[in-house]
Amino acid sequence: MPQPLSQEAVAAAALLRLENVSWQAPDGRLVLEGVSLSLAPGELAWLRGPSGGGKSSLLRLINRLAEPSGGLITLLGKPLAAWEPPQLRRHVGLLAQSPVMLPGTVEHNLSLAFGFKAAQGQTAPDQSALRGALDRLGLQGVELGALAQGLSLGQRQRLALARLLLLEPQVLLLDEPVSALDPESKELVEATAVAQAGEGRAVLMVSHQPPPQAQSMRRLVLEQGRLREEGS
């Protein structure tokens, strides 16, 4: 049964590491080439780059929704291939650019993941915790009994983020989470990403938007399949 990582285990090793990672698309196009990156607990990295440049593909590799063509990705020093997928996704959470809302209520969508194998060992949140998760992301007007598929695109995006945070992953991968949001909601989601890093999570956020002015934020650029630190 997967267990939450201890503070000692997190502190003892690099949380996430990519070493010379490449990925080739099914059509043969080399999308990522020689990508190396290390993220420690508490780090927030802001990734930008041209559309179609491989940013979403990179996140999918880290969450093991695709396999690299070359190189190595490790979580706590352990290759991703050595993790059971449910256990890996207990620790590495991905918010997709277009999150899926399942038929049913907001409460059902927030609670469903706690019935999955990846969440074994975690206590399902009660209604008070679910309400708090929504309120922290500016969804005070959304009732737990509302139909999730009837929400606006921006509301669904924030609901999906609330759902992800309830699972308390060690690594957060956020793929364009503010692209459909109004300015006020955008600031709230960005502040949430900063706060999650402040709580010791490693956060990798893809965005076309300029990054917030957060201390110690790493700024990354992915161009022509290669990753670099901005300004390098």
NUZA-577675 format. One record per atom (N, C-alpha, C): residue in three letters; x, z, y. Coordinates in steps of 0.1 Angstrom, whole numbers, padded with zeros to 4 digits, always signed. Example, Ala and Ser with C-alpha at 12.3 -4.5 7.8 and 13.67 -1.06 7.14 Angstrom:
<bases>
Ala+0132+0078-0057Ala+0123+0078-0045Ala+0132+0078-0033Ser+0128+0071-0022Ser+0137+0071-0011Ser+0129+0079+0000
</bases>
This chain:
<bases>
Met+0008+0000-0012Met+0000+0000+0000Met+0009+0000+0012Pro+0007-0009+0022Pro+0015-0009+0034Pro+0013+0003+0042Gln+0024+0009+0047Gln+0024+0021+0055Gln+0030+0017+0069Pro+0025+0024+0079Pro+0031+0022+0093Pro+0045+0025+0093Leu+0053+0017+0100Leu+0067+0019+0101Leu+0070+0032+0108Ser+0080+0040+0103Ser+0083+0053+0110Ser+0092+0050+0122Gln+0092+0059+0132Gln+0100+0058+0144Gln+0114+0056+0140Glu+0119+0063+0130Glu+0133+0063+0126Glu+0136+0049+0121Ala+0127+0043+0113Ala+0129+0029+0108Ala+0130+0019+0119Val+0121+0020+0128Val+0121+0011+0140Val+0134+0012+0148Ala+0139+0024+0150Ala+0151+0026+0158Ala+0163+0022+0151Ala+0163+0022+0137Ala+0175+0020+0129Ala+0179+0005+0128Ala+0170-0004+0132Ala+0173-0018+0130Ala+0167-0026+0141Ala+0173-0039+0143Ala+0166-0048+0152Ala+0152-0051+0146Leu+0143-0051+0155Leu+0129-0052+0151Leu+0126-0066+0145Leu+0130-0076+0154Leu+0128-0090+0150Leu+0140-0099+0153Arg+0144-0107+0144Arg+0156-0115+0147Arg+0154-0129+0141Leu+0157-0139+0149Leu+0157-0153+0145Leu+0172-0158+0146Glu+0176-0164+0135Glu+0190-0169+0135Glu+0191-0184+0131Asn+0194-0192+0141Asn+0196-0206+0139Asn+0184-0213+0132Val+0172-0209+0137Val+0160-0214+0131Val+0156-0228+0135Ser+0153-0237+0126Ser+0148-0250+0129Ser+0135-0252+0122Trp+0127-0261+0127Trp+0114-0265+0120Trp+0111-0280+0123Gln+0108-0286+0112Gln+0105-0301+0112Gln+0090-0303+0109Ala+0083-0310+0118Ala+0069-0313+0117Ala+0067-0322+0105Pro+0054-0322+0099Pro+0051-0330+0088Pro+0054-0345+0090Asp+0054-0349+0103Asp+0057-0363+0105Asp+0072-0366+0106Gly+0080-0356+0104Gly+0094-0357+0104Gly+0101-0354+0117Arg+0093-0351+0127Arg+0099-0348+0141Arg+0105-0334+0141Leu+0117-0333+0146Leu+0124-0320+0147Leu+0119-0313+0159Val+0110-0303+0157Val+0104-0296+0168Val+0112-0284+0173Leu+0119-0277+0164Leu+0127-0266+0168Leu+0141-0268+0162Glu+0151-0265+0170Glu+0165-0267+0165Glu+0174-0256+0169Gly+0180-0249+0160Gly+0190-0239+0163Gly+0185-0227+0171Val+0172-0223+0169Val+0167-0212+0178Val+0171-0199+0173Ser+0177-0191+0182Ser+0182-0178+0179Ser+0176-0168+0189Leu+0171-0157+0184Leu+0165-0147+0193Leu+0164-0134+0186Ser+0167-0123+0194Ser+0166-0109+0188Ser+0157-0101+0198Leu+0147-0095+0192Leu+0138-0086+0201Leu+0139-0072+0195Ala+0141-0063+0204Ala+0142-0049+0201Ala+0129-0042+0204Pro+0126-0030+0199Pro+0114-0022+0203Pro+0114-0020+0218Gly+0103-0022+0224Gly+0101-0020+0239Gly+0105-0032+0247Glu+0109-0043+0241Glu+0112-0055+0249Glu+0100-0064+0251Leu+0099-0070+0263Leu+0089-0080+0266Leu+0096-0093+0270Ala+0093-0103+0263Ala+0099-0116+0265Ala+0088-0126+0269Trp+0090-0133+0280Trp+0081-0143+0285Trp+0086-0157+0283Leu+0079-0165+0275Leu+0084-0178+0270Leu+0076-0189+0277Arg+0083-0198+0283Arg+0076-0210+0289Arg+0083-0222+0284Gly+0077-0234+0287Gly+0082-0247+0283Gly+0072-0257+0284Pro+0075-0270+0283Pro+0065-0281+0284Pro+0056-0281+0272Ser+0044-0286+0275Ser+0034-0287+0264Ser+0039-0295+0253Gly+0036-0291+0240Gly+0041-0298+0229Gly+0055-0296+0226Gly+0061-0286+0232Gly+0076-0284+0230Gly+0079-0274+0219Gly+0069-0269+0212Gly+0072-0261+0200Gly+0069-0246+0202Lys+0064-0242+0213Lys+0062-0227+0216Lys+0052-0221+0206Ser+0041-0228+0204Ser+0031-0222+0194Ser+0037-0223+0180Ser+0044-0234+0177Ser+0051-0235+0164Ser+0060-0223+0161Leu+0067-0219+0172Leu+0077-0208+0170Leu+0069-0195+0167Leu+0058-0193+0173Leu+0050-0181+0170Leu+0045-0181+0156Arg+0041-0193+0151Arg+0035-0194+0138Arg+0046-0192+0127Leu+0059-0195+0130Leu+0070-0193+0121Leu+0072-0178+0120Ile+0071-0171+0132Ile+0074-0156+0132Ile+0063-0149+0124Asn+0050-0154+0125Asn+0039-0148+0117Asn+0038-0153+0103Arg+0047-0162+0099Arg+0048-0168+0086Arg+0035-0176+0083Leu+0030-0183+0093Leu+0019-0193+0091Leu+0025-0206+0088Ala+0038-0207+0090Ala+0046-0219+0086Ala+0060-0214+0082Glu+0067-0222+0074Glu+0080-0219+0070Glu+0091-0227+0077Pro+0102-0220+0081Pro+0112-0228+0088Pro+0119-0238+0079Ser+0124-0249+0085Ser+0131-0259+0078Ser+0146-0254+0075Gly+0150-0245+0084Gly+0164-0240+0083Gly+0165-0227+0091Gly+0175-0219+0088Gly+0178-0207+0095Gly+0170-0195+0088Leu+0170-0184+0095Leu+0165-0171+0089Leu+0158-0163+0100Ile+0146-0158+0096Ile+0138-0149+0104Ile+0137-0136+0097Thr+0141-0125+0103Thr+0140-0112+0097Thr+0131-0102+0105Leu+0125-0093+0098Leu+0118-0082+0105Leu+0124-0069+0099Leu+0130-0061+0108Leu+0137-0049+0104Leu+0148-0052+0093Gly+0155-0063+0096Gly+0166-0067+0087Gly+0161-0073+0074Lys+0149-0075+0071Lys+0143-0080+0059Lys+0138-0094+0061Pro+0142-0104+0053Pro+0137-0118+0055Pro+0122-0118+0054Leu+0116-0126+0063Leu+0101-0127+0062Leu+0096-0130+0048Ala+0103-0139+0041Ala+0099-0143+0028Ala+0098-0132+0018Ala+0105-0121+0021Ala+0105-0109+0012Ala+0094-0099+0015Trp+0087-0101+0026Trp+0075-0093+0029Trp+0063-0099+0022Glu+0054-0090+0017Glu+0041-0095+0013Glu+0033-0099+0026Pro+0027-0111+0026Pro+0020-0115+0038Pro+0011-0105+0045Pro+0002-0097+0037Pro-0006-0087+0044Pro+0002-0077+0051Gln+0013-0073+0044Gln+0022-0062+0050Gln+0029-0068+0063Leu+0034-0080+0062Leu+0040-0086+0074Leu+0030-0087+0085Arg+0018-0091+0083Arg+0009-0092+0094Arg+0003-0079+0098Arg+0006-0068+0091Arg+0003-0055+0095Arg+0012-0051+0107His+0024-0057+0106His+0034-0053+0116His+0036-0064+0127Val+0033-0076+0124Val+0035-0087+0134Val+0021-0093+0136Gly+0015-0091+0148Gly+0002-0096+0152Gly+0003-0108+0161Leu-0005-0118+0158Leu-0005-0130+0165Leu-0019-0132+0172Leu-0019-0134+0185Leu-0031-0138+0192Leu-0030-0153+0195Ala-0038-0161+0188Ala-0038-0175+0189Ala-0044-0180+0202Gln-0040-0192+0206Gln-0044-0197+0219Gln-0060-0199+0220Ser-0066-0202+0208Ser-0080-0203+0208Ser-0085-0194+0196Pro-0087-0181+0199Pro-0090-0172+0189Pro-0104-0174+0183Val-0106-0172+0170Val-0118-0174+0163Val-0127-0162+0164Met-0140-0163+0168Met-0150-0153+0167Met-0159-0155+0155Leu-0160-0146+0147Leu-0168-0147+0135Leu-0183-0144+0138Pro-0192-0150+0131Pro-0206-0148+0134Pro-0209-0133+0133Gly-0217-0128+0142Gly-0221-0114+0142Gly-0218-0107+0155Thr-0218-0094+0156Thr-0217-0087+0168Thr-0202-0085+0172Val-0201-0080+0185Val-0188-0077+0189Val-0182-0066+0181Glu-0190-0056+0177Glu-0186-0045+0169Glu-0181-0050+0155His-0188-0059+0150His-0184-0065+0137His-0171-0072+0138Asn-0168-0079+0148Asn-0156-0086+0150Asn-0144-0077+0152Leu-0147-0066+0159Leu-0136-0056+0161Leu-0132-0048+0149Ser-0142-0046+0140Ser-0140-0037+0129Ser-0137-0044+0116Leu-0139-0057+0116Leu-0138-0065+0103Leu-0124-0064+0097Ala-0114-0064+0106Ala-0100-0065+0101Ala-0096-0052+0093Phe-0103-0041+0095Phe-0100-0029+0089Phe-0105-0028+0074Gly-0112-0039+0070Gly-0116-0040+0056Gly-0106-0049+0048Phe-0096-0055+0056Phe-0087-0064+0049Phe-0075-0056+0043Lys-0068-0062+0034Lys-0057-0056+0027Lys-0046-0052+0037Ala-0044-0060+0048Ala-0033-0058+0057Ala-0035-0044+0064Ala-0048-0040+0065Ala-0051-0027+0072Ala-0052-0015+0063Gln-0049-0017+0051Gln-0050-0005+0042Gln-0041+0006+0047Gly-0047+0018+0046Gly-0039+0030+0051Gly-0043+0033+0065Gln-0050+0024+0073Gln-0054+0027+0086Gln-0068+0031+0086Thr-0071+0041+0095Thr-0085+0046+0096Thr-0093+0036+0106Ala-0104+0032+0101Ala-0112+0023+0110Ala-0117+0031+0122Pro-0116+0024+0134Pro-0120+0031+0146Pro-0135+0033+0147Asp-0139+0044+0153Asp-0153+0047+0155Asp-0158+0039+0167Gln-0171+0041+0170Gln-0177+0033+0182Gln-0170+0037+0195Ser-0166+0050+0196Ser-0160+0054+0209Ser-0147+0047+0211Ala-0139+0046+0200Ala-0126+0039+0201Ala-0128+0024+0204Leu-0138+0018+0198Leu-0141+0004+0200Leu-0145+0002+0215Arg-0153+0011+0220Arg-0158+0010+0234Arg-0146+0011+0243Gly-0137+0020+0240Gly-0125+0021+0248Gly-0116+0009+0248Ala-0115+0003+0236Ala-0106-0009+0235Ala-0112-0020+0244Leu-0125-0022+0244Leu-0131-0032+0253Leu-0129-0029+0268Asp-0131-0016+0271Asp-0131-0012+0285Asp-0117-0014+0291Arg-0106-0012+0283Arg-0093-0013+0287Arg-0089-0028+0291Leu-0097-0037+0285Leu-0095-0051+0288Leu-0105-0057+0297Gly-0112-0048+0305Gly-0121-0053+0315Gly-0134-0058+0309Leu-0138-0054+0297Leu-0151-0058+0291Leu-0161-0047+0291Gln-0162-0040+0302Gln-0172-0029+0304Gln-0186-0034+0302Gly-0189-0047+0306Gly-0202-0052+0306Gly-0206-0058+0292Val-0197-0058+0283Val-0200-0064+0270Val-0204-0052+0260Glu-0216-0053+0255Glu-0221-0043+0245Glu-0216-0046+0231Leu-0214-0035+0224Leu-0209-0036+0210Leu-0219-0044+0202Gly-0232-0044+0205Gly-0242-0051+0197Gly-0244-0065+0202Ala-0237-0070+0212Ala-0238-0084+0216Ala-0232-0093+0206Leu-0237-0105+0206Leu-0232-0116+0197Leu-0219-0121+0202Ala-0208-0120+0194Ala-0195-0124+0198Ala-0194-0138+0202Gln-0201-0147+0194Gln-0200-0161+0197Gln-0207-0165+0210Gly-0215-0156+0215Gly-0222-0159+0228Gly-0214-0156+0240Leu-0202-0150+0239Leu-0194-0146+0250Leu-0187-0158+0256Ser-0183-0157+0269Ser-0176-0168+0275Ser-0162-0169+0269Leu-0155-0180+0271Leu-0142-0182+0266Leu-0132-0171+0270Gly-0132-0167+0282Gly-0124-0156+0287Gly-0127-0143+0280Gln-0140-0140+0279Gln-0144-0128+0272Gln-0139-0128+0257Arg-0140-0139+0251Arg-0136-0140+0237Arg-0121-0138+0236Gln-0114-0143+0245Gln-0099-0141+0245Gln-0095-0127+0246Arg-0102-0120+0255Arg-0099-0105+0257Arg-0104-0097+0245Leu-0115-0101+0239Leu-0120-0094+0227Leu-0110-0096+0216Ala-0105-0108+0214Ala-0095-0110+0204Ala-0083-0102+0206Leu-0078-0100+0218Leu-0067-0092+0221Leu-0070-0077+0218Ala-0082-0072+0222Ala-0086-0059+0219Ala-0086-0057+0203Arg-0091-0066+0196Arg-0091-0066+0181Arg-0077-0064+0176Leu-0068-0072+0181Leu-0054-0072+0177Leu-0047-0058+0180Leu-0050-0053+0192Leu-0043-0040+0196Leu-0048-0029+0188Leu-0061-0029+0183Leu-0066-0018+0175Leu-0058-0017+0162Leu-0052-0028+0157Leu-0044-0028+0144Leu-0030-0022+0146Glu-0026-0020+0159Glu-0013-0014+0162Glu-0001-0020+0156Pro+0000-0033+0157Pro+0012-0040+0152Pro+0025-0036+0159Gln+0036-0037+0153Gln+0049-0034+0159Gln+0054-0046+0168Val+0050-0058+0165Val+0054-0070+0172Val+0041-0077+0176Leu+0040-0080+0189Leu+0029-0088+0195Leu+0033-0102+0199Leu+0026-0112+0193Leu+0029-0126+0197Leu+0016-0131+0204Leu+0018-0134+0217Leu+0006-0138+0225Leu+0008-0152+0229Asp-0001-0161+0225Asp+0000-0175+0227Asp-0010-0179+0238Glu-0005-0181+0251Glu-0013-0184+0262Glu-0026-0175+0264Pro-0024-0162+0264Pro-0036-0153+0265Pro-0043-0153+0278Val-0037-0159+0289Val-0044-0158+0302Val-0048-0172+0306Ser-0047-0182+0298Ser-0050-0196+0302Ser-0065-0198+0306Ala-0074-0190+0301Ala-0088-0192+0304Ala-0094-0181+0312Leu-0086-0173+0318Leu-0090-0161+0325Leu-0090-0163+0340Asp-0099-0156+0347Asp-0099-0155+0362Asp-0087-0146+0366Pro-0084-0147+0379Pro-0072-0140+0384Pro-0072-0125+0381Glu-0083-0118+0383Glu-0084-0104+0380Glu-0081-0101+0365Ser-0088-0108+0356Ser-0086-0106+0342Ser-0072-0110+0338Lys-0066-0120+0344Lys-0053-0124+0341Lys-0043-0113+0344Glu-0045-0106+0355Glu-0036-0095+0359Glu-0038-0084+0349Leu-0050-0081+0344Leu-0052-0070+0335Leu-0046-0073+0322Val-0047-0085+0316Val-0040-0089+0304Val-0025-0088+0305Glu-0020-0093+0316Glu-0005-0092+0318Glu-0001-0078+0318Ala-0008-0069+0325Ala-0005-0055+0326Ala-0005-0049+0312Thr-0015-0053+0304Thr-0016-0048+0290Thr-0003-0052+0282Ala+0001-0064+0284Ala+0014-0068+0277Ala+0025-0060+0281Val+0027-0057+0294Val+0038-0049+0299Val+0036-0034+0293Ala+0024-0029+0293Ala+0022-0016+0288Ala+0025-0015+0273Gln+0022-0025+0265Gln+0024-0025+0251Gln+0039-0024+0248Ala+0047-0031+0256Ala+0062-0030+0255Ala+0066-0016+0259Gly+0060-0011+0269Gly+0063+0003+0273Gly+0061+0013+0263Glu+0052+0010+0253Glu+0049+0019+0242Glu+0058+0017+0230Gly+0068+0008+0231Gly+0077+0006+0221Gly+0075-0006+0212Arg+0065-0015+0216Arg+0063-0027+0208Arg+0072-0038+0213Ala+0076-0047+0205Ala+0083-0060+0210Ala+0072-0070+0212Val+0072-0075+0224Val+0061-0085+0229Val+0067-0098+0233Leu+0063-0109+0226Leu+0067-0122+0230Leu+0054-0130+0234Met+0054-0134+0247Met+0042-0140+0253Met+0045-0154+0258Val+0038-0163+0253Val+0039-0177+0257Val+0029-0179+0269Ser+0034-0185+0280Ser+0025-0188+0291Ser+0030-0198+0300His+0021-0207+0306His+0025-0216+0316His+0025-0209+0330Gln+0019-0197+0330Gln+0018-0190+0343Gln+0031-0183+0347Pro+0034-0181+0360Pro+0046-0174+0363Pro+0045-0159+0358Pro+0056-0153+0354Pro+0055-0140+0348Pro+0052-0129+0358Pro+0046-0118+0354Pro+0045-0107+0364Pro+0059-0101+0367Gln+0059-0093+0377Gln+0072-0087+0381Gln+0074-0074+0373Ala+0077-0075+0361Ala+0080-0064+0352Ala+0095-0061+0351Gln+0099-0049+0351Gln+0113-0046+0350Gln+0117-0049+0336Ser+0130-0054+0335Ser+0136-0057+0322Ser+0129-0067+0314Met+0121-0076+0320Met+0115-0086+0312Met+0125-0098+0310Arg+0125-0102+0298Arg+0134-0114+0295Arg+0126-0127+0297Arg+0132-0136+0303Arg+0125-0149+0306Arg+0132-0160+0298Leu+0124-0166+0289Leu+0129-0176+0280Leu+0123-0190+0282Val+0131-0200+0280Val+0126-0214+0281Val+0129-0221+0268Leu+0119-0228+0263Leu+0120-0237+0252Leu+0118-0251+0256Glu+0129-0259+0255Glu+0129-0273+0260Glu+0136-0281+0249Gln+0130-0292+0245Gln+0136-0301+0236Gln+0140-0294+0223Gly+0132-0285+0219Gly+0135-0278+0206Gly+0145-0267+0207Arg+0151-0264+0218Arg+0161-0254+0219Arg+0157-0243+0229Leu+0160-0231+0225Leu+0156-0219+0233Leu+0168-0214+0241Arg+0166-0210+0253Arg+0176-0204+0261Arg+0170-0193+0271Glu+0179-0185+0275Glu+0174-0175+0285Glu+0174-0182+0298Glu+0163-0179+0306Glu+0162-0186+0319Glu+0174-0182+0328Gly+0179-0192+0335Gly+0191-0190+0343Gly+0204-0192+0336Ser+0204-0193+0323Ser+0216-0195+0315Ser+0219-0210+0314
</bases>
